[in-house]
Amino acid sequence: MTATVIGDLSAALPLPEDGTHSRVLYRDERLRVVGFAFAAGQELTEHTSALPVVIQVIRGRLDLVLGEEKTEARPGSWIRLPARLPHSVRATEPSVMLLTMLPDAAGA
């Protein structure tokens, strides 16, 4: 068994000049971590996830709509969403976030 180390998330997820870039940073049989880099004004339109997820903001600012709730996320923000909660993400400035898909407790 070995450790997985990403020394610099900003280098692993460079900010695009336009659009959104995503990359799977880690995956095993129970966990998946996806990094997203957004140019200002880019978004992930409303969608749901079959699994619970955690959003962590590394850089920038994101406007999130979580079900009926609106919130702004900044570096250091940590947000857990239950499975199937409709949500959307919009970058108000160039931003980097991590999305961690958690194991399904019901299926574990």
N, CA, C and O atoms as a GROMACS GRO file, in nm:
protein
  432
    1MET      N    1   0.085  -0.118   0.000
    1MET     CA    2   0.000   0.000   0.000
    1MET      C    3   0.089   0.124   0.000
    1MET      O    4   0.185   0.132   0.077
    2THR      N    5   0.058   0.219  -0.085
    2THR     CA    6   0.136   0.342  -0.093
    2THR      C    7   0.046   0.463  -0.076
    2THR      O    8  -0.075   0.457  -0.099
    3ALA      N    9   0.107   0.572  -0.037
    3ALA     CA   10   0.034   0.698  -0.022
    3ALA      C   11   0.016   0.763  -0.159
    3ALA      O   12   0.097   0.743  -0.249
    4THR      N   13  -0.089   0.841  -0.173
    4THR     CA   14  -0.110   0.921  -0.292
    4THR      C   15  -0.087   1.067  -0.252
    4THR      O   16  -0.151   1.118  -0.160
    5VAL      N   17   0.004   1.134  -0.322
    5VAL     CA   18   0.040   1.271  -0.288
    5VAL      C   19   0.025   1.359  -0.411
    5VAL      O   20   0.080   1.329  -0.517
    6ILE      N   21  -0.049   1.468  -0.396
    6ILE     CA   22  -0.053   1.574  -0.497
    6ILE      C   23   0.008   1.695  -0.429
    6ILE      O   24  -0.056   1.757  -0.344
    7GLY      N   25   0.130   1.730  -0.467
    7GLY     CA   26   0.203   1.836  -0.399
    7GLY      C   27   0.148   1.975  -0.422
    7GLY      O   28   0.163   2.063  -0.338
    8ASP      N   29   0.083   1.996  -0.537
    8ASP     CA   30   0.032   2.129  -0.571
    8ASP      C   31  -0.094   2.114  -0.656
    8ASP      O   32  -0.086   2.086  -0.775
    9LEU      N   33  -0.209   2.132  -0.594
    9LEU     CA   34  -0.336   2.119  -0.667
    9LEU      C   35  -0.348   2.221  -0.778
    9LEU      O   36  -0.408   2.193  -0.882
   10SER      N   37  -0.292   2.339  -0.759
   10SER     CA   38  -0.300   2.441  -0.864
   10SER      C   39  -0.225   2.397  -0.989
   10SER      O   40  -0.269   2.425  -1.100
   11ALA      N   41  -0.114   2.328  -0.972
   11ALA     CA   42  -0.038   2.278  -1.088
   11ALA      C   43  -0.112   2.160  -1.152
   11ALA      O   44  -0.110   2.145  -1.274
   12ALA      N   45  -0.177   2.078  -1.071
   12ALA     CA   46  -0.251   1.963  -1.124
   12ALA      C   47  -0.378   2.006  -1.197
   12ALA      O   48  -0.428   1.934  -1.283
   13LEU      N   49  -0.429   2.126  -1.162
   13LEU     CA   50  -0.553   2.178  -1.220
   13LEU      C   51  -0.532   2.321  -1.267
   13LEU      O   52  -0.583   2.414  -1.204
   14PRO      N   53  -0.457   2.342  -1.376
   14PRO     CA   54  -0.435   2.479  -1.422
   14PRO      C   55  -0.566   2.544  -1.466
   14PRO      O   56  -0.655   2.478  -1.520
   15LEU      N   57  -0.576   2.673  -1.441
   15LEU     CA   58  -0.697   2.747  -1.476
   15LEU      C   59  -0.705   2.766  -1.627
   15LEU      O   60  -0.609   2.813  -1.689
   16PRO      N   61  -0.818   2.731  -1.686
   16PRO     CA   62  -0.835   2.754  -1.830
   16PRO      C   63  -0.865   2.902  -1.858
   16PRO      O   64  -0.921   2.972  -1.773
   17GLU      N   65  -0.828   2.949  -1.976
   17GLU     CA   66  -0.861   3.087  -2.014
   17GLU      C   67  -1.010   3.100  -2.040
   17GLU      O   68  -1.070   3.206  -2.017
   18ASP      N   69  -1.070   2.991  -2.088
   18ASP     CA   70  -1.213   2.989  -2.114
   18ASP      C   71  -1.260   2.846  -2.091
   18ASP      O   72  -1.187   2.751  -2.121
   19GLY      N   73  -1.378   2.830  -2.040
   19GLY     CA   74  -1.434   2.696  -2.023
   19GLY      C   75  -1.404   2.637  -1.887
   19GLY      O   76  -1.365   2.705  -1.792
   20THR      N   77  -1.424   2.506  -1.881
   20THR     CA   78  -1.407   2.429  -1.758
   20THR      C   79  -1.320   2.309  -1.789
   20THR      O   80  -1.336   2.245  -1.893
   21HIS      N   81  -1.231   2.278  -1.699
   21HIS     CA   82  -1.145   2.161  -1.713
   21HIS      C   83  -1.169   2.071  -1.593
   21HIS      O   84  -1.173   2.119  -1.480
   22SER      N   85  -1.185   1.941  -1.616
   22SER     CA   86  -1.200   1.848  -1.504
   22SER      C   87  -1.102   1.732  -1.522
   22SER      O   88  -1.066   1.695  -1.634
   23ARG      N   89  -1.060   1.677  -1.410
   23ARG     CA   90  -0.962   1.567  -1.413
   23ARG      C   91  -0.983   1.479  -1.291
   23ARG      O   92  -0.996   1.529  -1.179
   24VAL      N   93  -0.986   1.348  -1.312
   24VAL     CA   94  -0.991   1.255  -1.200
   24VAL      C   95  -0.853   1.254  -1.136
   24VAL      O   96  -0.754   1.221  -1.201
   25LEU      N   97  -0.847   1.289  -1.008
   25LEU     CA   98  -0.720   1.296  -0.937
   25LEU      C   99  -0.691   1.170  -0.858
   25LEU      O  100  -0.575   1.136  -0.834
   26TYR      N  101  -0.797   1.100  -0.820
   26TYR     CA  102  -0.780   0.976  -0.742
   26TYR      C  103  -0.905   0.891  -0.760
   26TYR      O  104  -1.017   0.942  -0.765
   27ARG      N  105  -0.882   0.761  -0.769
   27ARG     CA  106  -0.994   0.668  -0.779
   27ARG      C  107  -0.950   0.533  -0.724
   27ARG      O  108  -0.842   0.484  -0.755
   28ASP      N  109  -1.035   0.476  -0.642
   28ASP     CA  110  -1.018   0.337  -0.602
   28ASP      C  111  -1.157   0.274  -0.598
   28ASP      O  112  -1.252   0.333  -0.649
   29GLU      N  113  -1.170   0.158  -0.538
   29GLU     CA  114  -1.299   0.088  -0.542
   29GLU      C  115  -1.405   0.154  -0.455
   29GLU      O  116  -1.523   0.120  -0.466
   30ARG      N  117  -1.366   0.250  -0.368
   30ARG     CA  118  -1.464   0.313  -0.279
   30ARG      C  119  -1.473   0.464  -0.292
   30ARG      O  120  -1.572   0.523  -0.248
   31LEU      N  121  -1.373   0.529  -0.350
   31LEU     CA  122  -1.368   0.674  -0.347
   31LEU      C  123  -1.320   0.728  -0.482
   31LEU      O  124  -1.237   0.667  -0.549
   32ARG      N  125  -1.375   0.843  -0.519
   32ARG     CA  126  -1.332   0.911  -0.643
   32ARG      C  127  -1.322   1.060  -0.614
   32ARG      O  128  -1.413   1.119  -0.557
   33VAL      N  129  -1.209   1.120  -0.653
   33VAL     CA  130  -1.186   1.262  -0.633
   33VAL      C  131  -1.161   1.325  -0.771
   33VAL      O  132  -1.071   1.284  -0.844
   34VAL      N  133  -1.245   1.425  -0.804
   34VAL     CA  134  -1.234   1.493  -0.933
   34VAL      C  135  -1.203   1.639  -0.906
   34VAL      O  136  -1.268   1.704  -0.824
   35GLY      N  137  -1.103   1.691  -0.976
   35GLY     CA  138  -1.071   1.832  -0.967
   35GLY      C  139  -1.134   1.907  -1.082
   35GLY      O  140  -1.136   1.858  -1.195
   36PHE      N  141  -1.186   2.025  -1.054
   36PHE     CA  142  -1.245   2.112  -1.156
   36PHE      C  143  -1.174   2.246  -1.152
   36PHE      O  144  -1.151   2.302  -1.045
   37ALA      N  145  -1.141   2.299  -1.270
   37ALA     CA  146  -1.088   2.434  -1.283
   37ALA      C  147  -1.183   2.510  -1.376
   37ALA      O  148  -1.216   2.464  -1.485
   38PHE      N  149  -1.226   2.626  -1.332
   38PHE     CA  150  -1.325   2.706  -1.404
   38PHE      C  151  -1.266   2.841  -1.442
   38PHE      O  152  -1.200   2.904  -1.360
   39ALA      N  153  -1.291   2.887  -1.563
   39ALA     CA  154  -1.270   3.027  -1.597
   39ALA      C  155  -1.385   3.105  -1.535
   39ALA      O  156  -1.491   3.048  -1.507
   40ALA      N  157  -1.365   3.234  -1.513
   40ALA     CA  158  -1.472   3.318  -1.456
   40ALA      C  159  -1.597   3.309  -1.544
   40ALA      O  160  -1.589   3.316  -1.666
   41GLY      N  161  -1.711   3.293  -1.478
   41GLY     CA  162  -1.839   3.289  -1.549
   41GLY      C  163  -1.880   3.150  -1.596
   41GLY      O  164  -1.993   3.133  -1.642
   42GLN      N  165  -1.793   3.052  -1.584
   42GLN     CA  166  -1.827   2.916  -1.627
   42GLN      C  167  -1.910   2.846  -1.519
   42GLN      O  168  -1.903   2.881  -1.401
   43GLU      N  169  -1.988   2.747  -1.561
   43GLU     CA  170  -2.075   2.680  -1.465
   43GLU      C  171  -2.099   2.534  -1.499
   43GLU      O  172  -2.080   2.489  -1.612
   44LEU      N  173  -2.143   2.464  -1.396
   44LEU     CA  174  -2.201   2.331  -1.411
   44LEU      C  175  -2.350   2.352  -1.386
   44LEU      O  176  -2.390   2.386  -1.274
   45THR      N  177  -2.431   2.331  -1.488
   45THR     CA  178  -2.574   2.355  -1.472
   45THR      C  179  -2.634   2.252  -1.376
   45THR      O  180  -2.570   2.154  -1.339
   46GLU      N  181  -2.757   2.277  -1.336
   46GLU     CA  182  -2.821   2.192  -1.235
   46GLU      C  183  -2.815   2.045  -1.273
   46GLU      O  184  -2.844   2.006  -1.386
   47HIS      N  185  -2.775   1.965  -1.175
   47HIS     CA  186  -2.764   1.821  -1.193
   47HIS      C  187  -2.773   1.756  -1.055
   47HIS      O  188  -2.781   1.825  -0.953
   48THR      N  189  -2.771   1.624  -1.052
   48THR     CA  190  -2.769   1.550  -0.926
   48THR      C  191  -2.659   1.446  -0.933
   48THR      O  192  -2.605   1.418  -1.040
   49SER      N  193  -2.626   1.389  -0.819
   49SER     CA  194  -2.530   1.280  -0.810
   49SER      C  195  -2.598   1.161  -0.744
   49SER      O  196  -2.676   1.178  -0.650
   50ALA      N  197  -2.570   1.043  -0.792
   50ALA     CA  198  -2.627   0.922  -0.730
   50ALA      C  199  -2.564   0.893  -0.594
   50ALA      O  200  -2.620   0.818  -0.515
   51LEU      N  201  -2.448   0.954  -0.567
   51LEU     CA  202  -2.378   0.933  -0.441
   51LEU      C  203  -2.367   1.065  -0.364
   51LEU      O  204  -2.375   1.171  -0.425
   52PRO      N  205  -2.348   1.059  -0.232
   52PRO     CA  206  -2.316   1.180  -0.158
   52PRO      C  207  -2.181   1.235  -0.208
   52PRO      O  208  -2.093   1.159  -0.248
   53VAL      N  209  -2.167   1.368  -0.207
   53VAL     CA  210  -2.041   1.429  -0.250
   53VAL      C  211  -1.999   1.537  -0.151
   53VAL      O  212  -2.081   1.590  -0.076
   54VAL      N  213  -1.869   1.568  -0.154
   54VAL     CA  214  -1.814   1.680  -0.079
   54VAL      C  215  -1.747   1.773  -0.179
   54VAL      O  216  -1.669   1.729  -0.263
   55ILE      N  217  -1.777   1.903  -0.168
   55ILE     CA  218  -1.713   2.006  -0.250
   55ILE      C  219  -1.618   2.084  -0.160
   55ILE      O  220  -1.657   2.128  -0.051
   56GLN      N  221  -1.494   2.101  -0.205
   56GLN     CA  222  -1.395   2.182  -0.135
   56GLN      C  223  -1.340   2.284  -0.233
   56GLN      O  224  -1.296   2.248  -0.342
   57VAL      N  225  -1.343   2.411  -0.195
   57VAL     CA  226  -1.291   2.516  -0.282
   57VAL      C  227  -1.144   2.539  -0.248
   57VAL      O  228  -1.108   2.562  -0.133
   58ILE      N  229  -1.061   2.532  -0.351
   58ILE     CA  230  -0.917   2.549  -0.336
   58ILE      C  231  -0.877   2.692  -0.370
   58ILE      O  232  -0.790   2.751  -0.305
   59ARG      N  233  -0.941   2.748  -0.473
   59ARG     CA  234  -0.905   2.881  -0.522
   59ARG      C  235  -1.029   2.945  -0.583
   59ARG      O  236  -1.112   2.875  -0.642
   60GLY      N  237  -1.044   3.076  -0.570
   60GLY     CA  238  -1.152   3.148  -0.635
   60GLY      C  239  -1.278   3.154  -0.552
   60GLY      O  240  -1.277   3.135  -0.430
   61ARG      N  241  -1.389   3.183  -0.621
   61ARG     CA  242  -1.520   3.192  -0.557
   61ARG      C  243  -1.624   3.125  -0.646
   61ARG      O  244  -1.623   3.140  -0.769
   62LEU      N  245  -1.712   3.052  -0.582
   62LEU     CA  246  -1.818   2.981  -0.653
   62LEU      C  247  -1.952   3.019  -0.594
   62LEU      O  248  -1.967   3.027  -0.472
   63ASP      N  249  -2.051   3.043  -0.680
   63ASP     CA  250  -2.189   3.055  -0.636
   63ASP      C  251  -2.252   2.917  -0.653
   63ASP      O  252  -2.251   2.860  -0.762
   64LEU      N  253  -2.306   2.865  -0.544
   64LEU     CA  254  -2.367   2.733  -0.546
   64LEU      C  255  -2.517   2.745  -0.521
   64LEU      O  256  -2.560   2.826  -0.439
   65VAL      N  257  -2.594   2.665  -0.591
   65VAL     CA  258  -2.736   2.647  -0.560
   65VAL      C  259  -2.748   2.501  -0.518
   65VAL      O  260  -2.722   2.410  -0.597
   66LEU      N  261  -2.789   2.481  -0.393
   66LEU     CA  262  -2.798   2.348  -0.332
   66LEU      C  263  -2.943   2.323  -0.296
   66LEU      O  264  -2.989   2.364  -0.190
   67GLY      N  265  -3.015   2.256  -0.384
   67GLY     CA  266  -3.159   2.244  -0.365
   67GLY      C  267  -3.221   2.382  -0.377
   67GLY      O  268  -3.212   2.444  -0.483
   68GLU      N  269  -3.282   2.432  -0.270
   68GLU     CA  270  -3.342   2.566  -0.269
   68GLU      C  271  -3.249   2.671  -0.209
   68GLU      O  272  -3.281   2.790  -0.209
   69GLU      N  273  -3.134   2.628  -0.157
   69GLU     CA  274  -3.042   2.718  -0.087
   69GLU      C  275  -2.933   2.771  -0.180
   69GLU      O  276  -2.877   2.696  -0.260
   70LYS      N  277  -2.904   2.900  -0.169
   70LYS     CA  278  -2.794   2.962  -0.244
   70LYS      C  279  -2.685   2.998  -0.146
   70LYS      O  280  -2.713   3.047  -0.036
   71THR      N  281  -2.559   2.975  -0.186
   71THR     CA  282  -2.447   3.008  -0.099
   71THR      C  283  -2.325   3.042  -0.184
   71THR      O  284  -2.314   2.999  -0.299
   72GLU      N  285  -2.234   3.119  -0.126
   72GLU     CA  286  -2.107   3.148  -0.190
   72GLU      C  287  -2.000   3.065  -0.121
   72GLU      O  288  -1.995   3.059   0.002
   73ALA      N  289  -1.916   3.001  -0.200
   73ALA     CA  290  -1.808   2.920  -0.145
   73ALA      C  291  -1.674   2.985  -0.182
   73ALA      O  292  -1.655   3.028  -0.296
   74ARG      N  293  -1.584   2.990  -0.085
   74ARG     CA  294  -1.451   3.050  -0.102
   74ARG      C  295  -1.346   2.948  -0.062
   74ARG      O  296  -1.379   2.841  -0.012
   75PRO      N  297  -1.219   2.980  -0.085
   75PRO     CA  298  -1.114   2.886  -0.042
   75PRO      C  299  -1.131   2.848   0.105
   75PRO      O  300  -1.150   2.934   0.191
   76GLY      N  301  -1.125   2.721   0.130
   76GLY     CA  302  -1.146   2.669   0.265
   76GLY      C  303  -1.288   2.622   0.289
   76GLY      O  304  -1.313   2.556   0.390
   77SER      N  305  -1.382   2.656   0.200
   77SER     CA  306  -1.521   2.610   0.217
   77SER      C  307  -1.528   2.458   0.200
   77SER      O  308  -1.457   2.400   0.118
   78TRP      N  309  -1.615   2.396   0.278
   78TRP     CA  310  -1.637   2.252   0.274
   78TRP      C  311  -1.787   2.231   0.275
   78TRP      O  312  -1.856   2.274   0.368
   79ILE      N  313  -1.839   2.163   0.173
   79ILE     CA  314  -1.984   2.144   0.158
   79ILE      C  315  -2.011   1.996   0.130
   79ILE      O  316  -1.954   1.940   0.037
   80ARG      N  317  -2.098   1.934   0.211
   80ARG     CA  318  -2.139   1.795   0.186
   80ARG      C  319  -2.281   1.796   0.133
   80ARG      O  320  -2.370   1.859   0.191
   81LEU      N  321  -2.301   1.726   0.022
   81LEU     CA  322  -2.434   1.716  -0.039
   81LEU      C  323  -2.482   1.572  -0.031
   81LEU      O  324  -2.406   1.480  -0.061
   82PRO      N  325  -2.605   1.551   0.008
   82PRO     CA  326  -2.659   1.416   0.005
   82PRO      C  327  -2.683   1.372  -0.140
   82PRO      O  328  -2.692   1.455  -0.230
   83ALA      N  329  -2.692   1.244  -0.160
   83ALA     CA  330  -2.723   1.191  -0.293
   83ALA      C  331  -2.855   1.249  -0.344
   83ALA      O  332  -2.948   1.271  -0.267
   84ARG      N  333  -2.860   1.274  -0.472
   84ARG     CA  334  -2.980   1.318  -0.545
   84ARG      C  335  -3.026   1.461  -0.514
   84ARG      O  336  -3.136   1.498  -0.555
   85LEU      N  337  -2.947   1.540  -0.443
   85LEU     CA  338  -2.985   1.680  -0.420
   85LEU      C  339  -2.950   1.761  -0.546
   85LEU      O  340  -2.834   1.765  -0.585
   86PRO      N  341  -3.048   1.825  -0.609
   86PRO     CA  342  -3.016   1.907  -0.726
   86PRO      C  343  -2.922   2.020  -0.686
   86PRO      O  344  -2.942   2.085  -0.583
   87HIS      N  345  -2.820   2.044  -0.767
   87HIS     CA  346  -2.725   2.150  -0.737
   87HIS      C  347  -2.660   2.203  -0.865
   87HIS      O  348  -2.654   2.134  -0.967
   88SER      N  349  -2.612   2.327  -0.857
   88SER     CA  350  -2.538   2.386  -0.968
   88SER      C  351  -2.421   2.466  -0.911
   88SER      O  352  -2.422   2.504  -0.794
   89VAL      N  353  -2.322   2.490  -0.996
   89VAL     CA  354  -2.199   2.558  -0.956
   89VAL      C  355  -2.168   2.663  -1.062
   89VAL      O  356  -2.171   2.633  -1.182
   90ARG      N  357  -2.138   2.787  -1.019
   90ARG     CA  358  -2.097   2.893  -1.112
   90ARG      C  359  -1.977   2.966  -1.054
   90ARG      O  360  -1.980   3.011  -0.940
   91ALA      N  361  -1.871   2.977  -1.134
   91ALA     CA  362  -1.750   3.047  -1.090
   91ALA      C  363  -1.766   3.196  -1.112
   91ALA      O  364  -1.791   3.240  -1.224
   92THR      N  365  -1.753   3.275  -1.006
   92THR     CA  366  -1.761   3.420  -1.020
   92THR      C  367  -1.623   3.480  -1.049
   92THR      O  368  -1.612   3.597  -1.085
   93GLU      N  369  -1.520   3.399  -1.035
   93GLU     CA  370  -1.382   3.435  -1.072
   93GLU      C  371  -1.311   3.304  -1.105
   93GLU      O  372  -1.364   3.197  -1.076
   94PRO      N  373  -1.192   3.308  -1.164
   94PRO     CA  374  -1.122   3.182  -1.193
   94PRO      C  375  -1.112   3.100  -1.063
   94PRO      O  376  -1.070   3.151  -0.959
   95SER      N  377  -1.152   2.973  -1.071
   95SER     CA  378  -1.168   2.893  -0.950
   95SER      C  379  -1.124   2.749  -0.970
   95SER      O  380  -1.125   2.696  -1.082
   96VAL      N  381  -1.086   2.688  -0.859
   96VAL     CA  382  -1.051   2.545  -0.856
   96VAL      C  383  -1.126   2.482  -0.739
   96VAL      O  384  -1.126   2.536  -0.629
   97MET      N  385  -1.190   2.368  -0.765
   97MET     CA  386  -1.259   2.295  -0.658
   97MET      C  387  -1.232   2.146  -0.670
   97MET      O  388  -1.200   2.095  -0.777
   98LEU      N  389  -1.245   2.078  -0.558
   98LEU     CA  390  -1.238   1.933  -0.554
   98LEU      C  391  -1.378   1.880  -0.527
   98LEU      O  392  -1.451   1.933  -0.444
   99LEU      N  393  -1.413   1.774  -0.597
   99LEU     CA  394  -1.538   1.703  -0.575
   99LEU      C  395  -1.503   1.561  -0.536
   99LEU      O  396  -1.442   1.487  -0.614
  100THR      N  397  -1.540   1.522  -0.414
  100THR     CA  398  -1.513   1.388  -0.366
  100THR      C  399  -1.644   1.311  -0.361
  100THR      O  400  -1.736   1.349  -0.289
  101MET      N  401  -1.650   1.204  -0.438
  101MET     CA  402  -1.769   1.117  -0.436
  101MET      C  403  -1.749   1.015  -0.325
  101MET      O  404  -1.653   0.938  -0.325
  102LEU      N  405  -1.842   1.015  -0.231
  102LEU     CA  406  -1.832   0.931  -0.112
  102LEU      C  407  -1.898   0.796  -0.135
  102LEU      O  408  -1.987   0.783  -0.220
  103PRO      N  409  -1.855   0.697  -0.061
  103PRO     CA  410  -1.921   0.566  -0.073
  103PRO      C  411  -2.069   0.577  -0.038
  103PRO      O  412  -2.107   0.657   0.048
  104ASP      N  413  -2.148   0.499  -0.103
  104ASP     CA  414  -2.292   0.494  -0.074
  104ASP      C  415  -2.312   0.410   0.051
  104ASP      O  416  -2.293   0.288   0.048
  105ALA      N  417  -2.350   0.475   0.161
  105ALA     CA  418  -2.366   0.404   0.288
  105ALA      C  419  -2.471   0.295   0.278
  105ALA      O  420  -2.459   0.191   0.343
  106ALA      N  421  -2.574   0.317   0.197
  106ALA     CA  422  -2.680   0.217   0.182
  106ALA      C  423  -2.628   0.095   0.107
  106ALA      O  424  -2.675  -0.017   0.129
  107GLY      N  425  -2.532   0.117   0.018
  107GLY     CA  426  -2.479   0.006  -0.060
  107GLY      C  427  -2.356  -0.057  -0.001
  107GLY      O  428  -2.305  -0.156  -0.054
  108ALA      N  429  -2.307  -0.001   0.112
  108ALA     CA  430  -2.184  -0.053   0.173
  108ALA      C  431  -2.210  -0.174   0.258
  108ALA      O  432  -2.118  -0.230   0.317
   0.00000   0.00000   0.00000
